[in-house]
Amino acid sequence: MTSDVPSRRRRRSSGGDGPRKGDGTAGWLFTAPMLLILGVFLFIPVLMAFYVSLTSWNGNGSPFTGGKNAAFVGVDNYTSLFAEDGLRRQNFMQSIGNNFWFVFFVVPLQTALSFFLAVIVNNKFLKGKGFFRTAFYFPSVTSSIAIAVVFIFLFANSGAVNAVLSKLGVDGPAWFSDARGLFHIVASVFGMDEAPGFAQSEAFGRSIWDWFSGPSVAMCVVIILVVWTTTGTFMLMFLAALQDVPVEVDEAAMLDGTTGWQKMRHVTVPMLKPAFFLVTTLGLIGTWQVFDQIYVMGKGAPANTTLTPAFLSYKQSFTSLDYGTGAAISFVVFALIVALTSAQRWLLRDRDVTPRRKARAASIAASNTQTGARK
């Protein structure tokens, strides 16, 4: 028994199951090229952009040489977005409000619709699965610019959408010229055309009435477009997750006498929690970075109701030649994405097993192991 101990140590030191001496060095050598590429083309440019956000660079010369073209202003570009009255804060806050409603509608809609389509095409009794999967995924591989141009023609005042609505006896709106918020339109139906007294107070330079206006009619068109073009991609993610669910789980649920809805609610959906987290996270990031559809479908018009922070950053930098403010807007959006993603991860965490229960289960397992060893 005693003579076997050195041999175990020799096997462990010479290889065996544990890591060998020098594995860490080899791992760093293998990852060094990619770390170098990420550092040169990602981390260093991010640090450079952050420095630009602390300057008043107007695009002339280098932003790192200082002088009148790139004076160091500290956090003034950030404080002007939140604390200083003026057009800059007004546009930024309006873009934040527009993007918030855009995210509020797009992420739940595209998540629910993509999951619904994945369940349909995953049905083993469905015929022509390949056709439906291709048809649902096709908008995702089509150019977003091309689809945006098609939507401009569809939702024009004399376009196909208003033509169909007129056949149904509905007078379609001027989709790309109507700056009214969706909730303001609903409130006007009940006779609330102006802001009540409690909604006239301001927050960050905008009234509460404006903050809760909802997406404009023009923004609703962008919402429809984005939901339609992104649902196919997320459908494939849900489809892969559904096909990874063990068959034994479904069979056990059927033997327990569960209905289709009960199995979906208590078995399938909980097992797809990682897929839901992935889809909602990617949707959250993509919706806060929406740019190309906004650029094609009005550049923020009408009345800046389709203005988003990503497009405002571009406009502030390349139109107004205020690269410092444009970079500051980008970093504010980055901070928002990180905060919202962290909050989302906290909401989707596993609440079934608390740390105390985990520690108790670990202690029980350890005691059982010791009891078995004694036996």
VMD Tcl script that draws the C-alpha trace (Angstrom):
set ca {
  {0.00 0.00 0.00}
  {2.81 2.36 0.96}
  {4.96 1.50 -2.05}
  {2.10 2.42 -4.37}
  {2.08 6.07 -3.27}
  {5.35 7.15 -4.98}
  {4.25 5.48 -8.21}
  {1.02 7.48 -8.12}
  {2.97 10.65 -7.57}
  {5.31 9.78 -10.44}
  {2.36 9.13 -12.76}
  {0.69 12.38 -11.71}
  {3.86 14.42 -12.16}
  {4.72 12.78 -15.48}
  {1.28 13.26 -17.00}
  {-1.72 11.19 -16.02}
  {-4.98 13.05 -15.55}
  {-3.68 16.35 -14.20}
  {-2.17 19.27 -16.13}
  {1.46 18.93 -17.03}
  {4.11 21.49 -16.27}
  {4.30 23.88 -19.17}
  {0.69 23.45 -20.35}
  {-0.06 27.00 -19.32}
  {2.86 28.34 -21.34}
  {1.79 26.33 -24.38}
  {-1.76 27.62 -24.04}
  {-0.59 31.24 -23.98}
  {1.61 30.62 -27.02}
  {-1.32 29.18 -28.98}
  {-3.63 32.07 -28.06}
  {-0.99 34.80 -28.44}
  {-1.65 35.45 -32.18}
  {-5.38 35.96 -31.61}
  {-4.75 38.10 -28.52}
  {-2.36 40.20 -30.57}
  {-4.93 40.65 -33.35}
  {-7.68 41.56 -30.86}
  {-5.37 43.99 -29.13}
  {-4.33 45.76 -32.33}
  {-7.72 45.87 -34.03}
  {-10.15 45.97 -31.07}
  {-8.83 46.97 -27.64}
  {-6.41 49.67 -28.77}
  {-8.99 51.34 -31.09}
  {-11.53 51.28 -28.24}
  {-9.07 53.06 -25.95}
  {-8.29 55.56 -28.70}
  {-12.01 56.22 -29.24}
  {-12.47 56.73 -25.51}
  {-9.73 59.34 -25.53}
  {-11.43 61.04 -28.49}
  {-14.62 61.23 -26.40}
  {-12.65 63.36 -23.92}
  {-11.60 65.88 -26.58}
  {-13.22 68.41 -28.89}
  {-11.69 66.92 -32.03}
  {-13.23 68.31 -35.23}
  {-11.66 65.81 -37.63}
  {-8.71 67.96 -38.67}
  {-5.28 66.58 -37.89}
  {-4.66 63.99 -35.23}
  {-6.86 63.84 -32.11}
  {-3.79 63.01 -30.00}
  {-1.77 66.14 -30.73}
  {-4.08 68.50 -28.87}
  {-4.34 72.14 -29.95}
  {-7.44 73.99 -31.08}
  {-8.62 71.10 -33.27}
  {-8.54 68.52 -30.49}
  {-8.50 70.28 -27.13}
  {-8.83 68.06 -24.08}
  {-12.21 68.80 -22.44}
  {-12.48 65.93 -19.96}
  {-16.03 64.74 -19.29}
  {-17.65 67.84 -20.79}
  {-18.92 65.83 -23.76}
  {-20.69 63.47 -21.36}
  {-22.13 66.13 -19.07}
  {-23.48 68.05 -22.05}
  {-25.56 65.00 -22.98}
  {-27.18 64.72 -19.55}
  {-26.94 67.96 -17.60}
  {-26.71 70.95 -19.98}
  {-29.80 72.45 -21.57}
  {-29.60 72.75 -25.31}
  {-30.18 71.06 -28.62}
  {-27.47 68.47 -27.99}
  {-29.14 67.06 -24.88}
  {-32.59 67.36 -26.43}
  {-31.62 65.29 -29.47}
  {-29.74 62.74 -27.38}
  {-32.58 62.22 -24.91}
  {-35.09 61.96 -27.72}
  {-32.93 59.34 -29.42}
  {-32.70 57.39 -26.14}
  {-36.49 57.51 -25.79}
  {-37.02 56.42 -29.39}
  {-34.57 53.55 -29.04}
  {-36.11 52.45 -25.75}
  {-39.53 51.98 -27.34}
  {-37.87 50.30 -30.31}
  {-36.20 47.76 -27.99}
  {-39.38 47.40 -25.90}
  {-41.37 46.23 -28.91}
  {-38.77 44.48 -31.09}
  {-37.07 42.17 -28.58}
  {-40.22 40.51 -27.15}
  {-41.87 40.27 -30.58}
  {-38.91 38.73 -32.37}
  {-38.22 36.35 -29.47}
  {-41.83 35.12 -29.24}
  {-42.28 34.87 -33.01}
  {-38.98 33.06 -33.58}
  {-39.76 30.56 -30.82}
  {-43.25 29.99 -32.26}
  {-41.82 29.35 -35.75}
  {-39.15 27.03 -34.35}
  {-41.81 24.95 -32.61}
  {-43.77 24.73 -35.87}
  {-40.87 23.63 -38.09}
  {-39.68 21.21 -35.38}
  {-42.99 19.34 -35.51}
  {-42.25 15.83 -36.77}
  {-45.65 15.64 -38.50}
  {-45.03 18.77 -40.59}
  {-44.47 18.12 -44.29}
  {-42.09 20.26 -46.30}
  {-39.91 21.28 -43.36}
  {-37.06 22.32 -45.62}
  {-39.27 24.69 -47.56}
  {-40.67 26.40 -44.46}
  {-37.27 26.71 -42.82}
  {-35.86 28.32 -45.95}
  {-38.88 30.61 -46.34}
  {-38.73 31.80 -42.72}
  {-34.96 32.29 -42.84}
  {-34.81 33.98 -46.25}
  {-35.45 37.58 -45.00}
  {-32.46 37.25 -42.64}
  {-29.99 36.68 -45.48}
  {-31.38 39.45 -47.68}
  {-29.71 42.86 -47.62}
  {-31.28 45.07 -44.97}
  {-30.82 48.09 -47.24}
  {-32.72 46.38 -50.05}
  {-35.56 45.38 -47.71}
  {-35.71 48.92 -46.30}
  {-36.12 50.32 -49.83}
  {-38.92 47.82 -50.50}
  {-40.66 48.87 -47.27}
  {-40.44 52.51 -48.33}
  {-42.48 51.67 -51.43}
  {-44.88 49.41 -49.51}
  {-45.68 52.00 -46.83}
  {-45.72 55.07 -49.08}
  {-48.87 57.20 -49.06}
  {-49.97 55.54 -52.31}
  {-48.23 52.22 -51.56}
  {-49.56 48.70 -51.34}
  {-50.28 48.80 -47.59}
  {-52.55 51.84 -47.79}
  {-54.16 50.39 -50.93}
  {-55.09 47.21 -49.03}
  {-56.33 49.25 -46.06}
  {-58.53 51.37 -48.36}
  {-60.11 48.17 -49.70}
  {-61.03 47.36 -46.11}
  {-62.52 50.82 -45.59}
  {-59.60 52.12 -43.51}
  {-57.88 55.39 -44.34}
  {-54.21 54.55 -43.95}
  {-51.86 57.05 -42.28}
  {-48.94 58.89 -43.85}
  {-46.52 56.35 -42.43}
  {-43.27 58.23 -42.89}
  {-44.68 61.67 -42.12}
  {-46.69 60.98 -38.95}
  {-44.66 61.97 -35.88}
  {-47.37 61.13 -33.36}
  {-46.55 58.55 -30.74}
  {-48.53 55.32 -30.66}
  {-49.71 55.86 -27.09}
  {-50.59 59.49 -27.83}
  {-52.83 58.27 -30.64}
  {-54.54 55.82 -28.28}
  {-54.94 58.57 -25.65}
  {-56.50 60.92 -28.24}
  {-59.19 58.31 -28.90}
  {-60.27 58.75 -25.27}
  {-60.20 62.55 -25.57}
  {-56.74 63.12 -24.05}
  {-55.17 65.30 -26.75}
  {-52.91 67.26 -24.43}
  {-50.65 66.31 -21.57}
  {-52.36 66.21 -18.16}
  {-50.87 68.17 -15.31}
  {-48.92 65.33 -13.76}
  {-47.27 64.55 -17.14}
  {-45.95 68.06 -17.73}
  {-43.02 67.76 -15.33}
  {-39.64 67.29 -16.99}
  {-36.89 64.70 -16.71}
  {-33.58 65.26 -18.55}
  {-35.08 68.11 -20.54}
  {-38.16 66.20 -21.78}
  {-41.65 66.10 -20.34}
  {-43.07 62.88 -18.95}
  {-45.73 63.12 -21.68}
  {-43.01 62.98 -24.34}
  {-41.11 60.17 -22.65}
  {-44.24 57.96 -22.64}
  {-45.42 58.84 -26.13}
  {-44.48 55.41 -27.46}
  {-42.96 54.76 -30.88}
  {-44.06 57.08 -33.65}
  {-46.01 55.82 -36.64}
  {-42.82 56.00 -38.70}
  {-40.91 54.03 -36.05}
  {-43.63 51.35 -36.13}
  {-42.67 50.67 -39.76}
  {-39.04 50.17 -38.73}
  {-40.18 47.86 -35.92}
  {-42.15 45.71 -38.37}
  {-39.18 45.59 -40.75}
  {-36.64 44.58 -38.09}
  {-38.90 41.93 -36.55}
  {-39.52 40.42 -39.97}
  {-35.84 40.34 -40.98}
  {-34.38 39.03 -37.70}
  {-36.93 36.39 -36.75}
  {-35.46 33.77 -39.11}
  {-32.00 33.88 -37.55}
  {-33.31 33.47 -34.01}
  {-35.67 30.73 -35.21}
  {-32.64 28.64 -36.16}
  {-31.16 29.11 -32.67}
  {-34.38 27.94 -31.03}
  {-34.64 25.09 -33.51}
  {-31.16 23.86 -32.62}
  {-32.04 24.06 -28.92}
  {-35.32 22.19 -29.43}
  {-33.58 19.39 -31.31}
  {-31.08 19.11 -28.47}
  {-33.81 18.33 -25.92}
  {-33.48 14.61 -25.01}
  {-36.24 12.39 -26.35}
  {-36.44 10.67 -22.95}
  {-37.65 13.90 -21.38}
  {-40.59 14.17 -23.79}
  {-41.43 10.51 -23.30}
  {-41.35 10.87 -19.52}
  {-43.65 13.90 -19.73}
  {-46.09 11.96 -21.93}
  {-46.08 9.03 -19.49}
  {-46.89 11.43 -16.68}
  {-50.01 12.43 -18.58}
  {-49.08 16.05 -19.27}
  {-50.86 17.97 -21.99}
  {-49.03 19.68 -24.83}
  {-49.27 23.07 -23.12}
  {-48.10 21.69 -19.77}
  {-45.12 20.00 -21.41}
  {-44.25 23.20 -23.24}
  {-44.54 25.35 -20.11}
  {-42.98 23.10 -17.47}
  {-40.52 21.01 -19.50}
  {-39.52 22.52 -22.84}
  {-39.31 26.23 -21.96}
  {-37.24 25.73 -18.75}
  {-34.78 23.56 -20.68}
  {-34.44 26.29 -23.32}
  {-33.49 29.00 -20.83}
  {-29.90 29.29 -22.23}
  {-31.35 29.69 -25.75}
  {-33.75 32.37 -24.53}
  {-30.89 34.21 -22.87}
  {-28.82 34.05 -26.06}
  {-31.65 35.26 -28.29}
  {-32.72 38.11 -26.01}
  {-29.11 39.21 -25.47}
  {-28.34 39.30 -29.19}
  {-31.65 41.06 -29.82}
  {-30.93 43.63 -27.13}
  {-27.48 44.39 -28.52}
  {-28.72 44.58 -32.11}
  {-31.67 46.85 -31.35}
  {-29.56 49.35 -29.43}
  {-27.16 49.47 -32.39}
  {-29.79 49.88 -35.14}
  {-28.44 52.18 -37.84}
  {-28.82 51.10 -41.47}
  {-32.64 51.00 -41.51}
  {-32.77 54.43 -39.88}
  {-30.30 55.82 -42.41}
  {-32.31 54.58 -45.38}
  {-35.83 55.22 -44.07}
  {-35.65 58.91 -43.18}
  {-32.47 59.73 -41.23}
  {-34.46 60.43 -38.07}
  {-37.47 62.06 -39.74}
  {-40.19 62.99 -39.04}
  {-39.33 65.42 -36.23}
  {-36.50 63.16 -34.99}
  {-39.01 60.48 -33.94}
  {-36.93 57.76 -35.62}
  {-33.60 59.14 -34.40}
  {-31.47 56.57 -32.56}
  {-28.23 57.02 -30.57}
  {-26.23 55.07 -33.17}
  {-27.40 57.31 -36.00}
  {-27.03 60.42 -33.82}
  {-23.42 59.44 -33.10}
  {-22.76 59.13 -36.83}
  {-24.54 62.42 -37.55}
  {-22.73 64.27 -34.77}
  {-19.35 63.01 -35.97}
  {-19.52 63.10 -39.76}
  {-22.08 65.87 -40.32}
  {-21.46 68.26 -37.42}
  {-17.73 67.35 -37.24}
  {-18.00 66.94 -33.46}
  {-16.19 63.64 -33.09}
  {-15.80 63.99 -29.33}
  {-19.55 64.09 -28.72}
  {-20.13 61.34 -31.27}
  {-17.66 59.06 -29.46}
  {-19.21 59.95 -26.10}
  {-22.66 58.90 -27.37}
  {-21.18 55.57 -28.49}
  {-19.72 54.87 -25.07}
  {-22.98 55.80 -23.34}
  {-24.78 53.28 -25.55}
  {-22.09 50.71 -24.73}
  {-22.64 51.29 -21.00}
  {-26.41 50.94 -21.49}
  {-25.98 47.63 -23.33}
  {-23.71 46.25 -20.60}
  {-26.09 47.34 -17.82}
  {-29.20 45.96 -19.53}
  {-27.48 42.68 -20.41}
  {-26.36 42.25 -16.79}
  {-29.89 42.97 -15.56}
  {-31.28 40.48 -18.07}
  {-28.83 37.83 -16.91}
  {-29.91 38.45 -13.32}
  {-33.59 38.11 -14.25}
  {-33.00 34.85 -16.14}
  {-30.82 33.31 -13.45}
  {-31.69 29.93 -12.00}
  {-33.83 30.64 -8.93}
  {-34.67 27.03 -8.18}
  {-31.45 26.21 -6.31}
  {-30.23 28.73 -3.75}
  {-26.60 28.84 -2.56}
  {-27.69 27.43 0.81}
  {-29.37 24.46 -0.88}
  {-26.30 23.93 -3.06}
  {-24.05 23.86 0.04}
  {-26.46 21.48 1.80}
  {-26.55 19.16 -1.22}
  {-22.75 19.21 -1.41}
  {-22.42 18.31 2.28}
  {-24.94 15.46 1.91}
  {-23.05 14.13 -1.11}
  {-19.77 14.32 0.79}
  {-21.22 12.46 3.80}
  {-22.64 9.77 1.53}
  {-19.24 9.36 -0.11}
  {-17.56 8.97 3.26}
  {-20.17 6.43 4.38}
  {-19.67 4.42 1.21}
  {-15.91 4.49 1.70}
  {-16.26 3.13 5.27}
  {-18.44 0.32 4.02}
}
mol new
graphics top color blue
foreach p $ca { graphics top sphere $p radius 0.5 }
foreach p [lrange $ca 0 end-1] q [lrange $ca 1 end] { graphics top cylinder $p $q radius 0.2 }
display resetview
